Amino acid sequence: MARANGRVAALLHEYAELLAIVGSDAFKARAYEKAARAVAGHHEDVGGMDEAAIRSIPNVGKSIAGKAAEILRDGTFQGLEDLRAEVPEGVRQLAAIPTLGPKKALMLYRERGVSDVEGLLDAVNTGKLRGLRGFGPKTEQNILAGVSLMRRAGERVPLNVALKVAEEIVAAISEIPGCERCTYAGSLRRGRETIGDIDILAAASDSTPLMERFVDLPQVAEVIAHGDTKTSVRTYAGLQVDLRVVPPECWGAALQYFTGSKAHNVRVREIAVRQGLKLSEYGLFDAESGALLVADTERAVYERLGLAWIPPTLREDWGEVAAAAKDELPTLVEVKDLRGDLHSHTDLTDGVATLEDMVAAAAARGYEYYAVTDHAPDLTMQRMTLDKAREQRERLRELQQRYPDMRLLHGSELNIAADGSVDWPEEILAEFDVCVASVHHQFRLSAAEQTRRLIRACENPRVHVIGHLTGRRMGRRDPIDLDFDAVFAAAARTGTALEVNGGPQRLDLKDEHVRWARRHGVRFTIDSDAHSTTQLEYVRYATLTAQRGGLTSDEVINTWSYQRFSEFLERKRSAS
């Protein structure tokens, strides 16, 4: 059964959004937003907690705990229902448009009667916003771009959302008597950053029990099609999920067929045809006699075609078939290869878990080293100070005694200014074990300005890693414009690692940039950018992205032993 945390967090988050829309105290809205993230990331299921226990969650005070308890009891709370009555649902959709925001959304509703996205587009196109304070031609262009960005994202769901749904369904189907195998396939198995539909594949001699259980799952809102070999449903979240059931003896061929991209499968079938063979989801056959040659495992199918087994994350027709024919595929990095996480936050800045809880969760993952990198002071909303940073460092040293098998590193996530400088002066930066530098504002500088900005950051001997390079937030913010070749060359020249950030809305660097940077000889990190203990799991999504970029463990510095890793940091420090 799904944890109640997500449901409670969603309603607290909605309340925070509505508070922002109606112009309530900004501190109050932010408090509810932080509480929502704290509940979502809490390691225990709040469904079994009373109000006093909920209040013990960091950033959840007495009033918010009472509302959370009300949600658990009644499914909602009165304050939320009052604001829902005041603010139409469409205005919340307007507030979610990048570049618009809650205040302008409410102004549009009150001044022009705009209450949904279609009405907004009509108002822009017919000039109805002209004369409204703050809505000039440039704002109109930004609105159209923001709507386009939101709609593109709305057609697909993030990787982590799709994985959660798929794994719940796979677990349920796998328990059915007669189900011999079950897994997800398609773009989800390939680890794409966003997913359209979810493909579930199962093996059974009799498909009926599986199909009947599938349409009766609690996630299912609508049955689109119901058949013996394929059934399609839509979940309450709007995701289409297709279940295909194949005979057990066809499992390998079917899994290969339903995993690869269309282009990959065409490339593999071309090889089969040249060998006088026919490949389908039912197996690899002799084209002339129709005799079945292999079908039971993917590896057998690929090997019979003269190919090495191709990892699912590479099956996009990016040259992997030719590499498999020459046995030149890389041994891809895996989550189990990671020895540390170099980017995480605590409740000292914008995280929701304490330093002690984050360190304990990292230790539970078996890390050899772990870095806490709370924000530096130029992000003024986080209220970081040098005194706070130094106090945290002392607490880390105390915790080190408790975790002798894991090296604790005190780091900082620096903000890269428009001129490429970073927050702390040189003498302060020297106190930190590791520094990640990231772009957090001024996203609309020219490509030349962004490129100079990032190259200067790479050239700073105290900057070890560039975090989430392009600054994108899928569905919320486009990536910055820059000369990738110039930045990648600078990173390689200065020995600055580039991060593959596991935040599901970031996945930045994206796969194509990883492949691009590799050609320059860049080193990488795979980090969670965790803001709660549960988000340490985000390295899973970063690793899938890294695999799609073809990364091996030797190219990822936080798979290295601590000694080798520390030598990397020292080389960077001395490169001044």
C-alpha positions in Angstrom: 0.0 0.0 0.0 1.3 3.5 -0.9 2.5 5.7 2.0 0.2 8.5 3.1 3.1 11.0 2.9 2.6 11.8 -0.7 -1.1 12.6 -0.2 -0.6 14.8 2.8 2.4 16.6 1.2 0.3 17.2 -2.0 -2.4 19.0 0.0 0.0 21.0 2.1 1.8 22.0 -1.1 -1.5 23.0 -2.7 -2.4 25.1 0.3 1.0 26.8 0.1 0.4 27.6 -3.6 -3.1 29.0 -2.8 -1.7 31.2 0.0 0.8 32.6 -2.5 -1.9 33.3 -5.0 -4.2 35.2 -2.6 -1.2 37.3 -1.4 -1.0 35.8 2.1 2.1 36.3 4.2 5.0 35.0 2.2 6.6 33.4 5.3 3.4 31.4 6.0 3.3 30.1 2.4 7.0 29.2 2.6 6.4 27.4 5.9 3.8 25.2 4.4 5.9 24.5 1.4 8.8 23.4 3.6 6.5 21.3 5.7 5.1 19.6 2.5 8.7 18.7 1.4 9.5 17.5 4.9 6.5 15.2 5.0 7.1 13.9 1.5 10.7 13.1 2.4 10.1 11.7 5.9 11.3 8.1 6.2 8.2 6.9 8.2 4.7 6.5 6.9 2.7 9.4 8.4 -0.4 7.3 7.9 0.4 5.5 11.2 1.3 8.6 13.1 -0.8 10.7 15.5 -0.6 14.5 15.6 2.1 14.6 18.2 4.3 12.3 16.1 3.7 14.3 13.0 4.8 17.4 14.8 8.2 15.8 15.5 8.9 15.9 11.8 11.4 18.8 11.1 9.7 22.0 9.8 6.2 20.7 10.9 4.8 22.9 13.6 1.7 22.5 15.8 -0.7 24.1 13.3 0.6 22.2 10.3 0.6 19.0 12.2 -3.0 19.5 13.1 -3.9 20.0 9.4 -1.9 16.9 8.5 -3.9 14.9 11.1 -7.1 16.4 9.6 -6.1 15.2 6.2 -5.5 11.7 7.5 -8.9 11.7 9.1 -11.0 13.5 6.6 -9.1 13.5 3.4 -8.7 17.3 3.4 -8.7 20.3 5.8 -11.0 23.3 6.2 -8.5 26.0 5.4 -7.7 24.3 2.1 -11.4 24.0 1.2 -11.9 27.7 2.0 -9.1 28.7 -0.4 -10.3 26.3 -3.1 -13.6 28.1 -3.0 -12.0 31.5 -3.3 -9.5 30.6 -6.1 -10.7 28.7 -9.2 -8.7 25.7 -10.2 -7.7 27.3 -13.4 -5.9 30.1 -11.6 -3.7 27.5 -10.0 -2.9 26.3 -13.5 -2.0 29.9 -14.5 0.2 30.3 -11.4 2.2 27.2 -12.5 3.1 28.7 -15.9 6.8 29.5 -15.9 7.4 33.3 -15.9 3.9 34.1 -14.7 3.7 33.3 -11.0 0.9 33.6 -8.4 0.5 37.3 -8.1 0.1 37.9 -11.9 -2.2 34.9 -12.1 -4.5 36.4 -9.5 -4.3 39.8 -11.2 -5.4 38.3 -14.5 -8.4 36.7 -12.8 -9.5 39.8 -10.9 -8.7 42.4 -13.6 -9.5 40.5 -16.8 -11.5 37.5 -15.7 -8.9 35.0 -17.0 -9.4 31.7 -15.2 -7.7 29.1 -17.3 -4.8 28.6 -19.8 -7.0 28.8 -22.9 -8.5 32.0 -21.6 -5.0 33.4 -21.1 -3.9 32.5 -24.6 -7.0 34.1 -26.0 -6.3 37.3 -24.0 -2.8 37.5 -25.2 -3.7 36.9 -28.9 -6.6 39.4 -28.8 -4.7 42.1 -27.0 -6.9 42.0 -23.9 -3.8 42.3 -21.6 -2.6 45.6 -23.1 -2.8 48.3 -20.5 -2.7 46.0 -17.6 0.2 46.9 -15.3 3.2 44.7 -15.8 1.9 43.0 -19.0 3.8 44.5 -21.9 4.8 42.9 -25.2 7.9 41.2 -23.6 5.6 39.7 -20.9 3.3 38.4 -23.5 6.1 36.6 -25.3 7.3 35.1 -22.1 3.7 33.9 -21.3 3.5 32.1 -24.7 6.9 30.5 -24.2 5.9 29.5 -20.6 2.7 27.9 -21.8 4.5 26.0 -24.5 7.1 24.8 -21.9 4.4 23.6 -19.5 2.4 21.8 -22.2 5.5 20.0 -23.5 6.2 18.7 -19.9 2.5 17.9 -19.3 2.5 15.3 -22.0 5.0 13.2 -20.2 5.8 12.4 -16.6 9.2 12.5 -14.8 11.2 9.3 -14.6 10.8 8.9 -10.9 7.0 9.1 -11.0 6.8 6.5 -13.8 9.2 4.2 -12.0 7.1 4.3 -8.8 3.9 3.5 -10.6 5.6 0.8 -12.7 7.3 -0.9 -9.7 4.0 -1.0 -7.8 2.2 -2.6 -10.7 5.1 -5.1 -11.4 5.0 -6.1 -7.7 1.3 -6.7 -7.8 1.3 -8.7 -11.0 4.3 -10.8 -9.9 2.4 -12.1 -6.9 -0.3 -13.7 -9.1 -0.1 -17.5 -9.3 1.0 -18.4 -12.8 3.0 -15.3 -13.4 6.5 -16.5 -14.1 8.2 -13.2 -14.8 7.2 -9.5 -14.8 9.1 -6.3 -15.4 8.7 -2.9 -17.0 10.0 -2.3 -20.5 9.9 0.5 -23.1 11.4 4.0 -22.6 11.2 3.5 -18.8 13.6 0.5 -18.9 15.8 2.6 -21.1 15.9 5.3 -18.4 14.6 8.2 -20.4 14.2 11.4 -18.4 10.4 11.6 -19.1 8.0 8.9 -19.9 4.8 8.9 -22.0 3.2 5.5 -21.5 4.4 2.7 -19.2 4.9 -0.8 -20.8 4.7 -3.8 -18.4 5.7 -7.2 -19.7 4.7 -10.5 -18.0 5.3 -14.1 -18.9 2.5 -16.7 -18.1 0.9 -19.7 -19.8 -2.5 -18.3 -19.0 -2.9 -14.5 -19.2 -6.5 -14.3 -17.8 -5.6 -14.1 -14.1 -3.0 -11.4 -14.8 -5.3 -9.3 -16.9 -8.2 -9.5 -14.4 -5.9 -8.5 -11.6 -4.4 -5.7 -13.6 -7.7 -3.9 -14.4 -8.7 -4.2 -10.7 -5.6 -2.5 -9.3 -6.3 0.5 -7.0 -4.3 2.7 -9.3 -6.6 2.1 -12.3 -9.1 4.9 -13.1 -10.2 3.7 -16.6 -9.8 0.6 -18.7 -9.0 1.6 -22.2 -8.8 -1.8 -23.8 -9.0 -5.4 -22.4 -7.6 -8.3 -24.3 -5.9 -11.7 -23.9 -2.4 -10.5 -24.8 -2.6 -6.8 -24.2 -4.6 -4.6 -21.8 -4.4 -0.9 -21.4 -5.5 1.3 -18.5 -5.3 4.8 -17.4 -4.3 5.6 -13.8 -5.8 8.3 -11.6 -2.7 10.3 -12.3 -3.5 10.2 -16.0 -0.8 7.7 -17.0 -1.5 5.1 -19.6 -0.1 1.7 -18.6 -0.1 -1.3 -21.1 0.3 -4.8 -19.9 1.4 -7.4 -22.4 1.5 -11.1 -21.5 3.6 -13.5 -23.5 4.3 -17.2 -23.3 7.3 -17.9 -20.9 9.3 -19.5 -23.7 9.2 -16.1 -25.6 10.3 -14.0 -22.7 13.7 -12.9 -23.9 12.6 -12.0 -27.4 9.6 -10.1 -26.2 11.7 -8.2 -23.6 14.2 -7.2 -26.3 11.4 -6.2 -28.7 9.5 -4.1 -26.2 12.5 -2.4 -24.7 14.5 -1.0 -27.6 13.6 2.3 -29.3 12.0 1.9 -32.7 15.3 2.9 -34.4 17.3 0.4 -32.3 14.9 -2.4 -33.2 15.0 -1.6 -36.9 18.8 -1.7 -36.7 18.8 -5.1 -35.0 16.2 -6.5 -37.4 18.3 -5.4 -40.4 21.1 -7.6 -39.0 18.7 -10.5 -38.7 17.5 -10.1 -42.3 21.1 -10.0 -43.6 21.6 -13.3 -41.9 18.5 -14.9 -43.4 16.6 -14.6 -40.1 13.4 -13.1 -38.8 13.2 -11.3 -35.5 9.9 -10.6 -33.7 8.5 -10.4 -30.1 8.0 -14.2 -30.4 11.6 -15.1 -31.1 14.4 -15.3 -33.7 13.4 -17.6 -36.5 15.0 -19.0 -39.6 13.3 -17.0 -42.4 13.2 -19.9 -44.9 12.1 -22.8 -42.7 10.3 -20.8 -40.0 12.2 -22.8 -37.3 12.6 -21.0 -33.9 16.2 -20.5 -33.1 16.2 -18.6 -29.8 13.7 -16.7 -27.7 14.2 -17.5 -24.0 16.7 -14.7 -23.0 17.7 -11.3 -24.4 21.3 -12.3 -24.3 20.7 -15.4 -26.4 18.9 -13.3 -29.0 21.7 -10.8 -29.3 24.4 -13.5 -29.3 22.7 -15.5 -32.0 22.9 -12.3 -34.1 26.6 -11.9 -33.4 26.1 -9.1 -31.0 27.2 -8.6 -27.4 24.3 -8.0 -25.0 23.4 -4.4 -25.1 22.4 -2.6 -21.8 18.8 -1.3 -22.0 19.9 2.3 -21.4 21.9 2.3 -24.6 19.2 0.9 -26.9 18.5 4.2 -28.8 20.4 3.6 -32.0 23.3 5.8 -30.9 25.9 3.5 -32.4 25.5 0.8 -29.8 24.6 -1.9 -32.3 27.9 -1.4 -34.2 29.8 -1.3 -30.9 28.1 -4.6 -29.8 29.2 -6.2 -33.1 32.8 -5.3 -32.3 32.4 -6.2 -28.6 33.3 -2.6 -27.8 30.4 -1.6 -25.5 31.5 0.2 -22.3 31.0 -1.4 -18.9 28.5 1.1 -17.6 28.6 2.7 -14.2 26.0 1.3 -11.7 24.6 2.6 -8.4 26.5 -0.1 -6.5 29.7 1.5 -7.8 29.1 4.8 -6.0 31.3 5.2 -3.0 30.0 8.6 -2.0 27.6 11.5 -2.7 29.1 14.9 -3.1 26.0 17.1 -3.2 23.3 17.2 -0.5 21.6 19.7 1.8 20.3 19.8 5.4 17.8 22.0 7.2 20.5 24.5 7.8 19.5 25.9 4.3 16.7 24.5 2.1 16.8 20.8 3.1 14.2 19.3 5.4 16.3 16.8 7.4 18.8 17.4 10.1 22.5 17.0 9.6 22.4 14.0 11.9 19.6 12.3 9.9 21.3 13.0 6.6 24.6 11.5 7.8 22.9 8.5 9.2 21.0 7.9 5.9 24.2 8.2 3.9 25.9 5.7 6.3 23.0 3.3 5.8 23.8 3.3 2.0 27.3 2.1 2.8 29.1 5.1 1.5 32.9 5.4 2.0 32.6 9.2 2.0 29.8 11.7 2.1 29.7 15.5 1.6 27.2 18.0 3.1 27.1 21.0 0.7 24.6 23.5 2.0 24.1 26.7 0.1 26.6 29.6 0.4 25.4 33.1 1.4 24.8 34.6 -2.1 21.5 32.7 -2.1 20.2 35.2 0.5 16.9 33.4 1.0 18.8 30.5 2.6 20.3 32.8 5.3 23.6 31.1 5.4 26.4 32.8 7.3 30.1 32.0 7.9 29.3 31.3 11.6 26.6 28.8 10.7 28.9 27.1 8.2 31.7 26.8 10.8 29.3 25.5 13.4 28.1 22.8 11.0 31.7 21.8 10.4 32.3 21.3 14.1 29.1 19.2 14.3 30.4 17.1 11.4 33.7 16.5 13.2 31.7 15.3 16.2 29.6 13.0 14.0 32.8 11.6 12.4 33.5 9.8 15.7 30.2 8.0 15.4 30.8 7.0 11.8 34.5 5.9 11.6 33.9 3.9 8.4 32.6 6.8 6.4 34.7 10.0 5.8 32.5 13.0 6.4 33.3 16.0 4.1 32.2 19.6 4.8 31.4 21.2 1.6 29.4 24.1 0.1 27.2 24.6 -2.9 28.5 27.9 -4.2 26.5 30.3 -6.4 28.1 31.3 -9.7 27.6 35.0 -10.2 27.1 36.5 -13.6 30.8 37.3 -13.8 31.8 33.7 -12.8 32.8 34.6 -9.3 31.5 32.6 -6.3 30.3 33.4 -2.8 33.1 32.9 -0.3 36.5 34.6 -0.6 39.6 32.5 -1.2 40.6 32.1 2.4 37.1 30.9 3.4 36.8 28.5 0.4 40.1 26.9 1.5 38.4 25.7 4.7 35.9 23.5 2.8 36.8 19.9 1.8 34.8 20.1 -1.5 33.0 22.8 -3.3 30.2 22.4 -5.9 29.4 25.6 -7.9 26.1 26.1 -9.6 24.1 28.7 -11.5 21.0 29.7 -9.5 20.0 33.0 -11.1 20.4 35.2 -14.2 19.4 32.4 -16.5 18.8 34.7 -19.5 22.3 36.0 -20.1 23.6 35.5 -23.6 25.4 32.4 -24.6 28.7 34.3 -24.6 28.1 35.6 -21.1 27.0 32.2 -19.7 30.0 30.6 -21.3 32.5 33.1 -19.8 30.7 32.7 -16.5 31.1 29.0 -16.4 34.7 28.9 -17.7 35.7 31.3 -15.0 34.1 29.1 -12.4 36.0 26.1 -13.8 39.2 28.0 -13.5 38.7 28.7 -9.8 41.0 26.2 -8.0 38.6 25.9 -5.1 35.7 24.8 -7.4 35.8 21.0 -7.7 32.5 20.3 -9.3 30.1 22.3 -11.5 26.6 21.4 -10.3 23.5 21.0 -12.6 25.3 22.8 -15.5 22.4 24.1 -17.6 20.1 25.0 -14.7 17.1 23.5 -16.3 14.0 22.5 -14.4 11.9 20.3 -16.7 8.5 21.8 -17.3 9.5 24.9 -15.3 12.7 26.4 -16.8 14.6 26.0 -20.0 18.3 25.4 -19.9 20.7 28.3 -20.2 22.3 29.0 -23.5 26.0 28.3 -23.7 28.9 27.1 -25.9 29.1 23.5 -24.6 32.3 22.7 -26.4 34.1 25.7 -24.8 32.8 24.8 -21.3 33.6 21.1 -21.6 37.1 21.9 -22.8 37.6 24.2 -19.8 36.3 21.6 -17.4 38.8 19.0 -18.9 41.7 21.5 -18.9 41.2 22.6 -15.3 40.3 19.2 -13.8 36.8 20.3 -12.8 34.2 17.5 -12.6 30.8 18.0 -14.1 27.8 16.8 -12.2 25.0 14.4 -13.3 22.4 15.7 -11.0 19.8 13.1 -9.9 17.0 15.5 -9.1 14.1 14.2 -11.2 13.2 17.6 -12.5 16.9 18.3 -13.4 18.8 15.2 -14.6 21.4 17.7 -15.5 23.7 17.0 -17.3 21.4 15.2 -19.6 22.5 12.2 -21.5 23.5 13.9 -24.8 25.6 16.4 -22.8 27.3 13.5 -21.0 28.2 11.9 -24.3 29.4 15.3 -25.6 31.6 16.0 -22.6 33.2 12.6 -22.6 34.7 13.4 -26.0 36.6 16.2 -24.2 37.9 13.9 -21.5 35.8 15.4 -18.7 35.4 13.7 -15.4 32.0 13.5 -13.8 30.1 13.1 -10.5 26.8 11.3 -9.9 25.0 13.1 -7.1 21.6 13.1 -5.5 21.3 16.8 -4.7 19.2 15.4 -1.8 17.2 17.8 0.4 15.8 14.9 2.5 17.0 11.5 3.6 14.7 9.7 1.0 16.1 11.9 -1.8 19.5 10.2 -1.4 17.9 7.6 -3.6 18.0 10.2 -6.5 21.4 8.8 -7.4 19.4 6.1 -9.1 18.0 8.5 -11.7 21.4 10.2 -12.2 23.0 6.8 -12.8 20.4 5.9 -15.4 21.2 9.2 -17.2 24.9 8.6 -16.8 24.5 5.1 -18.4 22.6 6.6 -21.3 25.6 8.9 -21.7 27.9 5.8 -21.8 29.7 6.5 -18.6 32.0 4.0 -17.0 32.8 4.0 -13.3 36.4 5.1 -14.0 35.0 8.4 -15.4 32.9 9.1 -12.3 35.1 10.5 -9.4 32.8 9.4 -6.6 33.2 5.8 -7.6 36.9 6.1 -6.8 38.5 5.1 -3.5 38.7 7.9 -1.0 42.5 8.1 -1.5 42.1 8.5 -5.3 39.2 10.9 -4.9 41.1 13.1 -2.4 44.1 13.2 -4.8 41.8 14.5 -7.5 40.6 17.3 -5.1 44.2 18.2 -4.2 45.3 18.4 -7.9 42.4 20.9 -8.5 43.4 23.0 -5.4 47.0 23.2 -6.6 46.1 24.2 -10.2 46.2 27.9 -9.6 
